Amino acid sequence: MRRLLAPLALGAALALGGCGLHPLYADGSHGPIGETLSSIEVGAVSGQSGWLIRNALIDRLGAAGKSTPRYRLEVELSDQITGFGARTDNSVTRERRSLRARYRLVATDKGTVLLDATAGSDAGIDVVTSEYAVIAAEQSALERLTNEIADQIVARVAVYAARTASGPAPAGQ
């Protein structure tokens, strides 16, 4: 049995090596993707959800302290809480918090929009008799949603940077 498994394992290893997959963050923060991400300035975003998303993006990009950013990330948020599910007295039993972001990666030297995309996520919230508990659940959901959206944005920007030969360039070039 071992005689059969060894060639099979070797064949599988060779097949995976030729598939063309490679790590996105190959050299960590010193690789081309890490360098591109750390050269992105995150613009101001209004509101509490904006403050949370901006801080999450700055943490993930590693851009804090860069003196001359090459790119600017502009984010616009839409935050909604929708009630559904009703008791016999017409009070809401469940809420859905939806956070949507439209973001643009802009070259700071020419003002060219390099990437224009959206990200979003939803969270369900149980509405209980304690108003404090509901407010805490809404806040907790907002914090989770901003982290999820920040992850989506950074992943999309990193993939875009990896697909361009020397960092981000306008899609038409």
Number of C-alpha atoms within 10 A of each C-alpha: 5 7 7 8 10 11 11 12 11 10 12 11 11 11 10 10 11 8 8 6 8 8 7 16 15 12 12 12 15 12 13 20 25 20 17 23 24 23 21 25 27 21 14 15 17 14 11 11 19 20 13 19 28 24 18 19 22 19 13 18 24 17 20 14 10 12 9 10 18 18 24 19 22 18 23 15 20 12 16 13 15 12 17 14 12 11 9 6 6 9 12 16 15 16 19 17 19 18 22 19 22 15 17 20 23 23 20 16 10 9 11 14 17 18 20 14 13 17 17 19 17 18 16 16 20 16 20 12 9 9 10 10 13 17 13 12 16 21 14 13 20 23 16 16 24 26 20 18 21 25 18 16 24 17 14 16 24 21 15 17 22 17 13 13 9 11 15 23 18 13 10 5 5
